[in-house]
């Protein structure tokens, strides 16, 4: 659900579901405020990285390569989550790339090279 609607929209929906006893408009306003607080706390770059459009296959491949180089210790499941984004950022820092957590062409190419080495 989160991958289809985007991270920010999912936060809004989930927050709205938690809040009760308010009018619909009030729920939406409060949910938006909560989503903005969450995104503000995690940082704009990480929120952007979590909201990027990447296929589950590409994420799986990245997780496999990141596992191979000991950057990722989570489950290889094709889901772009905070653990995966943090591993991508760490890998990017190690290789002199901008550490924005985005699975861009340069990062994917380096990760594919890592998988090919095995």
Secondary structure, 3 states (H helix, E strand, C coil): CHHHHCHHHHHHHHHHHHCCCCCHHHHHHHHHHHHHHHHHHHCHHHHHHHCCCCCHHHHHHHHHHHHHCCCCCCCCCCCCCHHHHHHHHHHHHHCCCCCCCCCCHHHHHHHHHHHHHC
